[in-house]
Amino acid sequence: MEKRLYRSRTDRMIAGVCGGIAKYFDMDPTIVRLLWVLIVMLGGSGILAYIICWIVIPEEPIG
């Protein structure tokens, strides 16, 4: 089975990007969210990256 990156339907705060990345790398979603907030605080480009990921990463299929 091929591993694919999807936005999570179940583990989401805003769009499921962090939940999907955490599932892909088999990590805790809270760690991914904290890292994303750190990126936003340090450079500000994290917000733009999140929006791009929201648009580019497909939503997890139903079922």
Distance bins in CASP14 RR format, pairs under 12 A and 6 or more apart:
PFRMAT RR
TARGET T0000
AUTHOR 0000-0000-0000
RMODE 2
METHOD distances of the structure
MODEL  1
2 24 0 0 0 0 0 1 0 0 0 0 0
3 20 0 0 0 0 0 1 0 0 0 0 0
3 23 0 0 0 0 1 0 0 0 0 0 0
3 24 1 0 0 1 0 0 0 0 0 0 0
3 25 0 0 0 0 1 0 0 0 0 0 0
3 26 0 0 0 0 1 0 0 0 0 0 0
4 20 0 0 0 0 0 1 0 0 0 0 0
4 23 0 0 0 0 0 1 0 0 0 0 0
4 24 1 0 0 1 0 0 0 0 0 0 0
4 57 0 0 0 0 1 0 0 0 0 0 0
4 58 0 0 0 0 1 0 0 0 0 0 0
4 59 0 0 0 0 0 1 0 0 0 0 0
4 60 0 0 0 0 1 0 0 0 0 0 0
4 61 0 0 0 0 1 0 0 0 0 0 0
5 16 0 0 0 0 0 1 0 0 0 0 0
5 17 0 0 0 0 1 0 0 0 0 0 0
5 18 0 0 0 0 0 1 0 0 0 0 0
5 19 0 0 0 0 0 1 0 0 0 0 0
5 20 1 0 0 1 0 0 0 0 0 0 0
5 21 1 0 0 1 0 0 0 0 0 0 0
5 22 0 0 0 0 0 1 0 0 0 0 0
5 23 0 0 0 0 1 0 0 0 0 0 0
5 24 1 0 1 0 0 0 0 0 0 0 0
5 25 0 0 0 0 1 0 0 0 0 0 0
5 53 0 0 0 0 1 0 0 0 0 0 0
5 56 0 0 0 0 1 0 0 0 0 0 0
5 57 1 0 1 0 0 0 0 0 0 0 0
5 58 0 0 0 0 1 0 0 0 0 0 0
5 59 0 0 0 0 0 1 0 0 0 0 0
5 60 0 0 0 0 1 0 0 0 0 0 0
6 12 0 0 0 0 0 1 0 0 0 0 0
6 15 0 0 0 0 0 1 0 0 0 0 0
6 16 0 0 0 0 1 0 0 0 0 0 0
6 17 0 0 0 0 1 0 0 0 0 0 0
6 19 0 0 0 0 1 0 0 0 0 0 0
6 20 1 0 0 1 0 0 0 0 0 0 0
6 21 0 0 0 0 1 0 0 0 0 0 0
6 22 0 0 0 0 0 1 0 0 0 0 0
6 23 1 0 0 1 0 0 0 0 0 0 0
6 24 1 0 0 1 0 0 0 0 0 0 0
6 53 0 0 0 0 0 1 0 0 0 0 0
6 56 0 0 0 0 0 1 0 0 0 0 0
6 57 1 0 0 1 0 0 0 0 0 0 0
6 58 1 0 1 0 0 0 0 0 0 0 0
6 59 1 0 0 1 0 0 0 0 0 0 0
6 60 1 1 0 0 0 0 0 0 0 0 0
6 61 1 0 0 1 0 0 0 0 0 0 0
6 62 0 0 0 0 0 1 0 0 0 0 0
6 63 0 0 0 0 0 1 0 0 0 0 0
7 13 0 0 0 0 0 1 0 0 0 0 0
7 14 0 0 0 0 1 0 0 0 0 0 0
7 15 1 0 0 1 0 0 0 0 0 0 0
7 16 1 0 1 0 0 0 0 0 0 0 0
7 17 1 0 1 0 0 0 0 0 0 0 0
7 18 0 0 0 0 1 0 0 0 0 0 0
7 19 1 0 0 1 0 0 0 0 0 0 0
7 20 1 0 1 0 0 0 0 0 0 0 0
7 21 0 0 0 0 1 0 0 0 0 0 0
7 22 0 0 0 0 0 1 0 0 0 0 0
7 23 0 0 0 0 1 0 0 0 0 0 0
7 24 0 0 0 0 0 1 0 0 0 0 0
7 29 0 0 0 0 0 1 0 0 0 0 0
7 50 0 0 0 0 0 1 0 0 0 0 0
7 53 1 0 0 1 0 0 0 0 0 0 0
7 54 1 0 0 1 0 0 0 0 0 0 0
7 55 0 0 0 0 0 1 0 0 0 0 0
7 56 0 0 0 0 1 0 0 0 0 0 0
7 57 1 0 1 0 0 0 0 0 0 0 0
7 58 1 0 0 1 0 0 0 0 0 0 0
7 59 1 0 1 0 0 0 0 0 0 0 0
7 60 1 0 0 1 0 0 0 0 0 0 0
7 61 0 0 0 0 0 1 0 0 0 0 0
8 14 0 0 0 0 0 1 0 0 0 0 0
8 15 0 0 0 0 1 0 0 0 0 0 0
8 16 1 0 1 0 0 0 0 0 0 0 0
8 17 0 0 0 0 1 0 0 0 0 0 0
8 18 0 0 0 0 1 0 0 0 0 0 0
8 19 1 0 1 0 0 0 0 0 0 0 0
8 20 1 0 1 0 0 0 0 0 0 0 0
8 21 0 0 0 0 1 0 0 0 0 0 0
8 22 1 0 0 1 0 0 0 0 0 0 0
8 23 1 0 0 1 0 0 0 0 0 0 0
8 24 0 0 0 0 1 0 0 0 0 0 0
8 29 1 0 0 1 0 0 0 0 0 0 0
8 32 0 0 0 0 0 1 0 0 0 0 0
8 33 0 0 0 0 0 1 0 0 0 0 0
8 53 0 0 0 0 0 1 0 0 0 0 0
8 57 0 0 0 0 1 0 0 0 0 0 0
8 58 0 0 0 0 0 1 0 0 0 0 0
8 59 0 0 0 0 1 0 0 0 0 0 0
8 60 1 0 1 0 0 0 0 0 0 0 0
8 61 0 0 0 0 0 1 0 0 0 0 0
9 15 0 0 0 0 0 1 0 0 0 0 0
9 16 1 0 0 1 0 0 0 0 0 0 0
9 19 0 0 0 0 1 0 0 0 0 0 0
9 20 0 0 0 0 1 0 0 0 0 0 0
9 23 0 0 0 0 0 1 0 0 0 0 0
9 58 0 0 0 0 0 1 0 0 0 0 0
9 59 1 0 0 1 0 0 0 0 0 0 0
9 60 1 0 1 0 0 0 0 0 0 0 0
9 61 0 0 0 0 1 0 0 0 0 0 0
9 62 1 0 0 1 0 0 0 0 0 0 0
9 63 0 0 0 0 1 0 0 0 0 0 0
10 16 0 0 0 0 1 0 0 0 0 0 0
10 19 0 0 0 0 1 0 0 0 0 0 0
10 20 0 0 0 0 1 0 0 0 0 0 0
10 22 0 0 0 0 0 1 0 0 0 0 0
10 23 0 0 0 0 1 0 0 0 0 0 0
10 29 0 0 0 0 0 1 0 0 0 0 0
10 59 0 0 0 0 0 1 0 0 0 0 0
10 60 0 0 0 0 1 0 0 0 0 0 0
10 62 0 0 0 0 0 1 0 0 0 0 0
10 63 0 0 0 0 0 1 0 0 0 0 0
11 17 0 0 0 0 0 1 0 0 0 0 0
11 18 0 0 0 0 1 0 0 0 0 0 0
11 19 1 0 1 0 0 0 0 0 0 0 0
11 20 1 0 0 1 0 0 0 0 0 0 0
11 21 0 0 0 0 0 1 0 0 0 0 0
11 22 1 0 0 1 0 0 0 0 0 0 0
11 23 1 0 0 1 0 0 0 0 0 0 0
11 24 0 0 0 0 0 1 0 0 0 0 0
11 27 0 0 0 0 0 1 0 0 0 0 0
11 28 0 0 0 0 0 1 0 0 0 0 0
11 29 1 0 1 0 0 0 0 0 0 0 0
11 30 0 0 0 0 0 1 0 0 0 0 0
11 32 0 0 0 0 1 0 0 0 0 0 0
11 33 0 0 0 0 0 1 0 0 0 0 0
11 60 0 0 0 0 1 0 0 0 0 0 0
12 18 0 0 0 0 1 0 0 0 0 0 0
12 19 1 0 0 1 0 0 0 0 0 0 0
12 20 0 0 0 0 1 0 0 0 0 0 0
12 21 0 0 0 0 0 1 0 0 0 0 0
12 22 0 0 0 0 0 1 0 0 0 0 0
12 23 0 0 0 0 0 1 0 0 0 0 0
12 29 0 0 0 0 1 0 0 0 0 0 0
12 32 0 0 0 0 0 1 0 0 0 0 0
12 33 0 0 0 0 0 1 0 0 0 0 0
12 54 0 0 0 0 0 1 0 0 0 0 0
12 57 0 0 0 0 0 1 0 0 0 0 0
12 59 0 0 0 0 1 0 0 0 0 0 0
12 60 0 0 0 0 1 0 0 0 0 0 0
13 19 0 0 0 0 1 0 0 0 0 0 0
13 20 0 0 0 0 0 1 0 0 0 0 0
13 22 0 0 0 0 0 1 0 0 0 0 0
13 29 0 0 0 0 1 0 0 0 0 0 0
13 30 0 0 0 0 0 1 0 0 0 0 0
13 32 0 0 0 0 0 1 0 0 0 0 0
13 33 1 0 0 1 0 0 0 0 0 0 0
13 34 0 0 0 0 0 1 0 0 0 0 0
13 36 0 0 0 0 0 1 0 0 0 0 0
13 37 0 0 0 0 0 1 0 0 0 0 0
13 50 0 0 0 0 0 1 0 0 0 0 0
13 54 0 0 0 0 0 1 0 0 0 0 0
14 33 0 0 0 0 1 0 0 0 0 0 0
14 36 0 0 0 0 0 1 0 0 0 0 0
14 47 0 0 0 0 0 1 0 0 0 0 0
14 50 1 0 0 1 0 0 0 0 0 0 0
14 51 0 0 0 0 0 1 0 0 0 0 0
14 53 0 0 0 0 0 1 0 0 0 0 0
14 54 1 0 0 1 0 0 0 0 0 0 0
15 21 0 0 0 0 0 1 0 0 0 0 0
15 36 0 0 0 0 0 1 0 0 0 0 0
15 50 1 0 0 1 0 0 0 0 0 0 0
15 51 0 0 0 0 1 0 0 0 0 0 0
15 52 0 0 0 0 0 1 0 0 0 0 0
15 53 0 0 0 0 1 0 0 0 0 0 0
15 54 1 0 1 0 0 0 0 0 0 0 0
15 55 0 0 0 0 1 0 0 0 0 0 0
15 56 0 0 0 0 0 1 0 0 0 0 0
15 57 0 0 0 0 1 0 0 0 0 0 0
15 58 0 0 0 0 0 1 0 0 0 0 0
15 59 0 0 0 0 1 0 0 0 0 0 0
15 60 0 0 0 0 0 1 0 0 0 0 0
16 22 0 0 0 0 1 0 0 0 0 0 0
16 23 0 0 0 0 1 0 0 0 0 0 0
16 24 0 0 0 0 0 1 0 0 0 0 0
16 29 0 0 0 0 1 0 0 0 0 0 0
16 32 0 0 0 0 0 1 0 0 0 0 0
16 33 0 0 0 0 0 1 0 0 0 0 0
16 36 0 0 0 0 0 1 0 0 0 0 0
16 50 0 0 0 0 1 0 0 0 0 0 0
16 53 0 0 0 0 1 0 0 0 0 0 0
16 54 0 0 0 0 1 0 0 0 0 0 0
16 57 0 0 0 0 1 0 0 0 0 0 0
16 58 0 0 0 0 0 1 0 0 0 0 0
16 59 0 0 0 0 1 0 0 0 0 0 0
16 60 0 0 0 0 1 0 0 0 0 0 0
17 23 0 0 0 0 0 1 0 0 0 0 0
17 24 0 0 0 0 0 1 0 0 0 0 0
17 29 0 0 0 0 0 1 0 0 0 0 0
17 32 0 0 0 0 1 0 0 0 0 0 0
17 33 0 0 0 0 1 0 0 0 0 0 0
17 36 0 0 0 0 1 0 0 0 0 0 0
17 46 0 0 0 0 0 1 0 0 0 0 0
17 47 0 0 0 0 0 1 0 0 0 0 0
17 49 0 0 0 0 1 0 0 0 0 0 0
17 50 1 0 1 0 0 0 0 0 0 0 0
17 51 0 0 0 0 1 0 0 0 0 0 0
17 52 0 0 0 0 1 0 0 0 0 0 0
17 53 1 0 1 0 0 0 0 0 0 0 0
17 54 1 0 1 0 0 0 0 0 0 0 0
17 55 0 0 0 0 0 1 0 0 0 0 0
17 56 0 0 0 0 1 0 0 0 0 0 0
17 57 1 0 0 1 0 0 0 0 0 0 0
17 58 0 0 0 0 0 1 0 0 0 0 0
17 59 0 0 0 0 0 1 0 0 0 0 0
17 60 0 0 0 0 0 1 0 0 0 0 0
18 24 0 0 0 0 0 1 0 0 0 0 0
18 25 0 0 0 0 0 1 0 0 0 0 0
18 27 0 0 0 0 1 0 0 0 0 0 0
18 28 0 0 0 0 0 1 0 0 0 0 0
18 29 1 0 1 0 0 0 0 0 0 0 0
18 30 0 0 0 0 1 0 0 0 0 0 0
18 31 0 0 0 0 1 0 0 0 0 0 0
18 32 1 0 1 0 0 0 0 0 0 0 0
18 33 1 0 1 0 0 0 0 0 0 0 0
18 34 0 0 0 0 1 0 0 0 0 0 0
18 35 0 0 0 0 1 0 0 0 0 0 0
18 36 1 0 1 0 0 0 0 0 0 0 0
18 37 0 0 0 0 1 0 0 0 0 0 0
18 39 0 0 0 0 0 1 0 0 0 0 0
18 40 0 0 0 0 0 1 0 0 0 0 0
18 46 0 0 0 0 0 1 0 0 0 0 0
18 49 0 0 0 0 0 1 0 0 0 0 0
18 50 0 0 0 0 1 0 0 0 0 0 0
18 53 0 0 0 0 1 0 0 0 0 0 0
18 54 0 0 0 0 0 1 0 0 0 0 0
18 57 0 0 0 0 0 1 0 0 0 0 0
19 25 0 0 0 0 0 1 0 0 0 0 0
19 26 0 0 0 0 0 1 0 0 0 0 0
19 27 0 0 0 0 1 0 0 0 0 0 0
19 28 0 0 0 0 1 0 0 0 0 0 0
19 29 1 0 1 0 0 0 0 0 0 0 0
19 30 0 0 0 0 1 0 0 0 0 0 0
19 31 0 0 0 0 0 1 0 0 0 0 0
19 32 1 0 0 1 0 0 0 0 0 0 0
19 33 1 0 0 1 0 0 0 0 0 0 0
19 36 0 0 0 0 0 1 0 0 0 0 0
19 50 0 0 0 0 0 1 0 0 0 0 0
19 53 0 0 0 0 0 1 0 0 0 0 0
19 57 0 0 0 0 0 1 0 0 0 0 0
19 59 0 0 0 0 0 1 0 0 0 0 0
19 60 0 0 0 0 1 0 0 0 0 0 0
20 26 0 0 0 0 0 1 0 0 0 0 0
20 27 0 0 0 0 1 0 0 0 0 0 0
20 29 1 0 0 1 0 0 0 0 0 0 0
20 32 0 0 0 0 1 0 0 0 0 0 0
20 33 0 0 0 0 0 1 0 0 0 0 0
20 36 0 0 0 0 0 1 0 0 0 0 0
20 53 0 0 0 0 1 0 0 0 0 0 0
20 54 0 0 0 0 0 1 0 0 0 0 0
20 57 1 0 0 1 0 0 0 0 0 0 0
20 58 0 0 0 0 0 1 0 0 0 0 0
20 59 0 0 0 0 1 0 0 0 0 0 0
20 60 1 0 0 1 0 0 0 0 0 0 0
21 27 1 0 0 1 0 0 0 0 0 0 0
21 28 0 0 0 0 0 1 0 0 0 0 0
21 29 0 0 0 0 1 0 0 0 0 0 0
21 31 0 0 0 0 0 1 0 0 0 0 0
21 32 1 0 1 0 0 0 0 0 0 0 0
21 33 0 0 0 0 1 0 0 0 0 0 0
21 35 0 0 0 0 1 0 0 0 0 0 0
21 36 0 0 0 0 1 0 0 0 0 0 0
21 49 0 0 0 0 0 1 0 0 0 0 0
21 50 0 0 0 0 0 1 0 0 0 0 0
21 53 1 0 0 1 0 0 0 0 0 0 0
21 54 0 0 0 0 0 1 0 0 0 0 0
21 57 0 0 0 0 1 0 0 0 0 0 0
22 28 1 0 0 1 0 0 0 0 0 0 0
22 29 1 1 0 0 0 0 0 0 0 0 0
22 30 0 0 0 0 1 0 0 0 0 0 0
22 31 1 0 0 1 0 0 0 0 0 0 0
22 32 1 0 1 0 0 0 0 0 0 0 0
22 33 0 0 0 0 1 0 0 0 0 0 0
22 34 0 0 0 0 0 1 0 0 0 0 0
22 35 0 0 0 0 1 0 0 0 0 0 0
22 36 0 0 0 0 0 1 0 0 0 0 0
23 29 1 0 0 1 0 0 0 0 0 0 0
23 32 0 0 0 0 1 0 0 0 0 0 0
23 57 0 0 0 0 0 1 0 0 0 0 0
23 60 0 0 0 0 1 0 0 0 0 0 0
24 32 0 0 0 0 1 0 0 0 0 0 0
24 53 0 0 0 0 0 1 0 0 0 0 0
24 57 0 0 0 0 1 0 0 0 0 0 0
24 60 0 0 0 0 0 1 0 0 0 0 0
25 31 0 0 0 0 1 0 0 0 0 0 0
25 32 1 0 0 1 0 0 0 0 0 0 0
25 35 0 0 0 0 0 1 0 0 0 0 0
26 32 0 0 0 0 0 1 0 0 0 0 0
27 33 0 0 0 0 0 1 0 0 0 0 0
27 34 0 0 0 0 0 1 0 0 0 0 0
27 35 0 0 0 0 1 0 0 0 0 0 0
28 34 0 0 0 0 1 0 0 0 0 0 0
28 35 0 0 0 0 0 1 0 0 0 0 0
29 35 0 0 0 0 0 1 0 0 0 0 0
29 36 0 0 0 0 0 1 0 0 0 0 0
30 36 0 0 0 0 0 1 0 0 0 0 0
30 37 0 0 0 0 0 1 0 0 0 0 0
31 37 0 0 0 0 0 1 0 0 0 0 0
31 38 0 0 0 0 0 1 0 0 0 0 0
32 38 0 0 0 0 0 1 0 0 0 0 0
32 39 0 0 0 0 0 1 0 0 0 0 0
32 50 0 0 0 0 0 1 0 0 0 0 0
32 53 0 0 0 0 0 1 0 0 0 0 0
33 39 0 0 0 0 0 1 0 0 0 0 0
33 40 0 0 0 0 0 1 0 0 0 0 0
33 50 0 0 0 0 0 1 0 0 0 0 0
34 40 0 0 0 0 0 1 0 0 0 0 0
34 41 0 0 0 0 0 1 0 0 0 0 0
35 41 0 0 0 0 0 1 0 0 0 0 0
35 42 0 0 0 0 0 1 0 0 0 0 0
35 46 0 0 0 0 0 1 0 0 0 0 0
35 49 0 0 0 0 0 1 0 0 0 0 0
35 50 0 0 0 0 0 1 0 0 0 0 0
36 42 0 0 0 0 0 1 0 0 0 0 0
36 43 0 0 0 0 0 1 0 0 0 0 0
36 44 0 0 0 0 0 1 0 0 0 0 0
36 45 0 0 0 0 0 1 0 0 0 0 0
36 46 1 0 0 1 0 0 0 0 0 0 0
36 47 0 0 0 0 1 0 0 0 0 0 0
36 49 0 0 0 0 1 0 0 0 0 0 0
36 50 1 0 0 1 0 0 0 0 0 0 0
36 53 0 0 0 0 1 0 0 0 0 0 0
37 43 0 0 0 0 0 1 0 0 0 0 0
37 44 0 0 0 0 0 1 0 0 0 0 0
37 46 0 0 0 0 1 0 0 0 0 0 0
37 47 0 0 0 0 0 1 0 0 0 0 0
37 50 0 0 0 0 0 1 0 0 0 0 0
38 44 0 0 0 0 0 1 0 0 0 0 0
38 46 0 0 0 0 1 0 0 0 0 0 0
39 45 1 0 0 1 0 0 0 0 0 0 0
39 46 1 0 1 0 0 0 0 0 0 0 0
39 47 0 0 0 0 1 0 0 0 0 0 0
39 48 0 0 0 0 0 1 0 0 0 0 0
39 49 1 0 0 1 0 0 0 0 0 0 0
39 50 0 0 0 0 1 0 0 0 0 0 0
39 53 0 0 0 0 0 1 0 0 0 0 0
40 46 1 0 1 0 0 0 0 0 0 0 0
40 47 1 0 1 0 0 0 0 0 0 0 0
40 48 0 0 0 0 1 0 0 0 0 0 0
40 49 0 0 0 0 1 0 0 0 0 0 0
40 50 1 0 0 1 0 0 0 0 0 0 0
40 51 0 0 0 0 0 1 0 0 0 0 0
41 47 0 0 0 0 0 1 0 0 0 0 0
43 49 0 0 0 0 0 1 0 0 0 0 0
44 50 0 0 0 0 0 1 0 0 0 0 0
44 51 0 0 0 0 0 1 0 0 0 0 0
45 51 0 0 0 0 0 1 0 0 0 0 0
45 52 0 0 0 0 0 1 0 0 0 0 0
46 52 0 0 0 0 1 0 0 0 0 0 0
46 53 0 0 0 0 1 0 0 0 0 0 0
46 54 0 0 0 0 0 1 0 0 0 0 0
47 53 0 0 0 0 0 1 0 0 0 0 0
47 54 0 0 0 0 0 1 0 0 0 0 0
48 54 0 0 0 0 0 1 0 0 0 0 0
48 55 0 0 0 0 0 1 0 0 0 0 0
49 55 0 0 0 0 0 1 0 0 0 0 0
49 56 0 0 0 0 0 1 0 0 0 0 0
49 57 0 0 0 0 0 1 0 0 0 0 0
50 56 0 0 0 0 0 1 0 0 0 0 0
50 57 0 0 0 0 0 1 0 0 0 0 0
51 57 0 0 0 0 0 1 0 0 0 0 0
53 59 0 0 0 0 0 1 0 0 0 0 0
END
